[in-house]
Structures are given as C-alpha cells and as structure tokens.
Amino acid sequence: MSGAANGAESGRGAGQAPGLNGTGLVWYVAYGSNLHAARLTCYLRGGRPNGGARTYPGCRDHSPARRSVATALAGTLYFAGRSPTWGGGSAFYDPSVRGEVPCRAYLLTAGQFSDIAAQEMRRSPGPDLDLDRVLAHGRAELGPGRYETLLHVGQLDGHPLLTFTAPWGVAGAELAAPAAAYLRTLGAGLAESHTWGPWRTAGYLATRPGAQGHWTPGAVAALLG
C-alpha cells in the first residue's frame, strides 16, 4: 500500500460519513506514536500515555479498533515542532519524499477518526469531520496547523485509508529532535506491529529528518533495551 479546523465539521451523527460504502468505517493509518496500541487507546478511551504529559478525553465511542494491520506508505517520516505531550519533535509524514514509512492501520468508525484528529489538534471530541473532500481529491487542508491536512492514501477491504499530517512537508518544516519517551513509544509500536527488533528500529528512527544528527542508532537502541 503504496486535526480539525474551523469549517471542517458537519452535523452528521457519530460514525457516519459520505463515500464509505454505507459502513461508516475507515482505516486510520498511524505512522507515529499511535503505532503502539496502548498509546492509541488513550485517544479512544481516554488517559495519559506512558511517559507523556497530557491526559486525553477519549472518543465519544470508546470501542476498540475492529482490526489492525501492519502496512507501509511511500514517503518519509520526519520530526518537527514541539510536542506538548512528549516535549520534543512530533512525527509527521511527507508523501513527496522518496522512501517507505512503516505504518499500522486501525479500522475505526468515521466518528472515532474525527475524534482522534480533534485530540491531535488539542480540541475536544465533537461533530464528525466532513470527509467528502479528502475522499474525492485525496487531500484536504482543513487549516494551516499541525495534523490539519487529511490524506486519502488508498483502500483496503473496501474501506478508505486515511491519515493526517502537516501541510508544509519536510522541506518547509522546523525540524526538531524527538524526546526519549516518544522514541520509546514509536519503538514499542514498531516491535508490536512489524515485529522489528531494537537495532532495526533504531537504525530507522535515528536516520529520520529531525532525529538525524541528534540521535545515533546506538543511543536509540539503548533506549529500547
């Protein structure tokens, strides 16, 4: 295989969205800390991730993901800005750069996807996002901020694969090194979803833009135990 902003929401009921084959289901494609299922659970049910500084309210629908599958996207992962949860650079996805990003796709309702996006944008869960534009055009910029750009990156078992990232891409980003607790969470997610060992994980994470030059593979491997 190969956050929400003003005006981006509609009054549809939780879990409903157009263009979803009548199921109201989407795959949320995670490439950062949500690779780790326990971290995603903080978005779904509420709570504070291990090593994080923020407690999340959770989704309106606390149900677990119906399925999860390991996958990958063409592009690159990079770290930029400052995460209010972890204290270092946040992970973002740039599909325009050559490479491959290991990901994990979770089958959720459109309402759960909307609520996860809202929490990424430090907003309260609420009405569903209007997914018409991203499903029709592959990309929808809901605002200028982090995680306000939705991407439709494919289909799986009849359901759209959706993710969110920043609008600027790696070339226009203020790169920043990720914090140790954040890297531990990403590493746990890669081990859990892709069965990567610590050295493969460390070699990947330490060479991403933002981490490169601040973290070495040896230092990341030591974090992962």
C-alpha positions as CSV (number, residue, x, y, z in Angstrom):
1,M,0.0,0.0,0.0
2,S,1.7,2.3,-1.6
3,G,-6.6,17.9,13.1
4,A,-9.7,19.6,12.7
5,A,-10.2,23.3,11.9
6,N,-12.9,25.8,11.6
7,G,-15.5,24.9,8.9
8,A,-14.3,21.4,8.6
9,E,-17.0,19.8,10.7
10,S,-20.6,18.8,9.9
11,G,-23.6,17.9,12.0
12,R,-23.7,14.2,11.0
13,G,-24.1,11.7,13.8
14,A,-21.1,9.9,15.2
15,G,-19.6,7.3,12.9
16,Q,-21.4,8.5,9.7
17,A,-19.7,10.0,6.7
18,P,-20.3,10.0,2.9
19,G,-18.5,7.8,0.4
20,L,-17.8,5.0,2.9
21,N,-19.9,2.3,1.2
22,G,-22.6,2.6,3.8
23,T,-20.4,1.2,6.5
24,G,-19.2,4.4,8.2
25,L,-15.8,2.7,8.6
26,V,-12.3,4.0,7.7
27,W,-8.8,2.8,8.3
28,Y,-6.8,5.3,10.3
29,V,-3.2,4.9,9.2
30,A,-0.8,5.6,12.1
31,Y,2.9,6.3,11.5
32,G,4.0,7.9,14.8
33,S,3.3,7.0,18.4
34,N,-0.1,5.5,17.5
35,L,1.8,2.6,16.1
36,H,1.6,1.4,19.7
37,A,-1.9,0.1,20.5
38,A,-1.7,1.2,24.2
39,R,-1.0,4.8,23.0
40,L,-3.9,4.7,20.6
41,T,-6.2,3.5,23.5
42,C,-5.6,6.9,25.2
43,Y,-7.2,8.5,22.2
44,L,-10.1,6.0,22.1
45,R,-10.9,5.5,25.8
46,G,-9.1,8.5,27.4
47,G,-6.0,8.5,29.5
48,R,-2.3,9.6,29.6
49,P,0.3,7.7,27.6
50,N,3.3,6.2,29.5
51,G,5.9,9.0,29.5
52,G,3.6,11.6,28.3
53,A,2.5,14.9,29.9
54,R,-1.1,15.1,28.7
55,T,-4.3,13.3,29.6
56,Y,-6.7,12.8,26.7
57,P,-10.5,12.8,27.0
58,G,-11.0,9.9,24.6
59,C,-13.5,9.5,21.7
60,R,-17.3,9.7,22.0
61,D,-17.2,6.0,21.1
62,H,-14.8,4.1,23.3
63,S,-15.0,0.9,21.3
64,P,-11.6,-0.7,20.4
65,A,-10.5,-0.8,16.8
66,R,-12.3,-3.6,14.8
67,R,-9.0,-4.7,13.3
68,S,-5.4,-3.5,12.9
69,V,-2.9,-4.4,10.2
70,A,0.7,-3.6,9.5
71,T,1.3,-1.7,6.3
72,A,3.6,0.9,4.8
73,L,3.3,4.2,2.9
74,A,5.6,5.7,0.2
75,G,7.3,8.8,1.6
76,T,9.3,9.7,4.7
77,L,8.8,10.2,8.4
78,Y,10.3,13.4,10.0
79,F,10.3,15.1,13.3
80,A,9.4,18.8,13.7
81,G,8.0,21.4,16.1
82,R,7.4,20.7,19.8
83,S,5.0,18.1,21.1
84,P,3.0,19.3,24.2
85,T,2.8,15.6,25.2
86,W,6.4,14.4,24.8
87,G,8.4,17.6,24.9
88,G,10.4,17.1,21.6
89,G,9.7,17.0,17.9
90,S,6.5,15.4,16.7
91,A,6.3,12.8,13.9
92,F,4.9,13.9,10.6
93,Y,4.5,12.2,7.2
94,D,5.6,13.6,3.9
95,P,4.5,11.6,0.8
96,S,6.5,13.6,-1.6
97,V,9.9,12.3,-0.5
98,R,11.2,9.0,-1.7
99,G,11.3,6.2,0.8
100,E,9.0,4.0,2.8
101,V,7.2,4.6,6.1
102,P,6.1,1.6,8.2
103,C,2.6,2.1,9.5
104,R,-0.3,0.5,11.3
105,A,-3.8,0.8,10.1
106,Y,-6.7,0.6,12.5
107,L,-10.3,0.0,11.3
108,L,-12.5,2.6,13.1
109,T,-15.7,4.5,12.7
110,A,-15.5,7.8,10.9
111,G,-16.6,9.4,14.2
112,Q,-13.6,7.8,16.0
113,F,-11.3,9.0,13.3
114,S,-12.7,12.5,13.7
115,D,-12.3,12.5,17.4
116,I,-8.7,11.3,17.2
117,A,-7.9,14.1,14.8
118,A,-9.5,16.6,17.1
119,Q,-7.4,15.4,20.0
120,E,-4.3,15.6,17.9
121,M,-5.2,19.3,17.4
122,R,-5.8,19.8,21.1
123,R,-9.5,20.1,20.6
124,S,-12.4,18.4,22.3
125,P,-14.1,15.5,20.5
126,G,-17.2,16.6,18.8
127,P,-19.1,16.5,15.5
128,D,-17.7,14.4,12.7
129,L,-15.3,15.7,10.1
130,D,-16.7,16.2,6.7
131,L,-14.6,13.7,4.7
132,D,-16.1,14.4,1.3
133,R,-13.2,16.5,0.0
134,V,-10.4,14.2,1.1
135,L,-12.2,11.1,-0.3
136,A,-12.9,12.8,-3.6
137,H,-9.5,14.5,-4.1
138,G,-7.0,12.6,-1.9
139,R,-6.0,15.6,0.1
140,A,-7.9,18.2,2.2
141,E,-6.2,21.0,4.1
142,L,-8.5,21.9,6.9
143,G,-6.2,24.5,8.3
144,P,-2.6,25.7,8.4
145,G,-1.5,23.9,11.6
146,R,0.0,20.5,12.5
147,Y,-2.2,17.5,11.7
148,E,-4.7,19.6,9.9
149,T,-4.0,18.1,6.5
150,L,-6.0,14.9,5.7
151,L,-4.7,12.4,3.2
152,H,-6.6,9.6,1.5
153,V,-3.8,7.1,0.8
154,G,-5.6,4.1,-0.6
155,Q,-8.2,1.4,0.0
156,L,-8.2,-1.8,2.0
157,D,-11.1,-4.3,2.1
158,G,-13.5,-1.7,0.7
159,H,-12.7,1.0,3.3
160,P,-10.6,4.1,2.7
161,L,-7.2,4.5,4.3
162,L,-6.9,8.0,5.9
163,T,-4.2,9.7,7.8
164,F,-3.3,13.3,8.8
165,T,-0.1,15.3,8.7
166,A,1.2,18.9,8.5
167,P,0.7,20.9,5.3
168,W,4.3,22.1,4.9
169,G,6.3,18.8,4.3
170,V,9.8,18.1,5.4
171,A,11.3,20.9,3.2
172,G,9.4,23.6,5.0
173,A,9.4,22.2,8.5
174,E,11.2,23.4,11.6
175,L,13.0,20.1,12.3
176,A,13.4,19.1,15.9
177,A,14.8,16.1,17.7
178,P,12.2,13.8,19.3
179,A,12.2,13.1,23.1
180,A,13.4,9.8,24.5
181,A,9.9,8.8,25.8
182,Y,8.5,9.5,22.3
183,L,11.1,7.3,20.6
184,R,10.4,4.5,23.1
185,T,6.7,4.6,22.2
186,L,7.5,4.6,18.5
187,G,9.9,1.7,19.1
188,A,7.3,-0.3,21.0
189,G,4.8,0.3,18.2
190,L,7.2,-0.9,15.5
191,A,8.0,-4.0,17.6
192,E,4.3,-4.7,18.2
193,S,3.0,-4.1,14.6
194,H,6.0,-5.0,12.4
195,T,8.0,-7.3,14.8
196,W,11.1,-5.1,14.3
197,G,14.0,-5.7,16.7
198,P,15.7,-2.8,18.5
199,W,18.6,-2.4,16.1
200,R,16.4,-2.3,13.0
201,T,14.1,0.2,14.8
202,A,17.0,2.3,16.0
203,G,18.5,2.4,12.5
204,Y,15.2,3.7,11.1
205,L,14.3,6.2,13.8
206,A,17.8,7.7,14.2
207,T,18.1,8.5,10.5
208,R,14.8,10.3,10.1
209,P,15.0,14.1,9.5
210,G,14.9,15.9,12.8
211,A,16.4,12.9,14.7
212,Q,19.4,12.6,12.4
213,G,22.4,14.4,13.9
214,H,20.8,14.4,17.4
215,W,20.3,10.7,18.0
216,T,22.6,7.8,16.9
217,P,21.3,4.3,16.3
218,G,23.3,3.1,19.3
219,A,21.6,5.7,21.6
220,V,18.2,4.8,20.3
221,A,18.8,1.1,20.7
222,A,19.9,1.7,24.3
223,L,16.6,3.4,24.9
224,L,14.7,0.4,23.5
225,G,16.6,-2.0,25.8
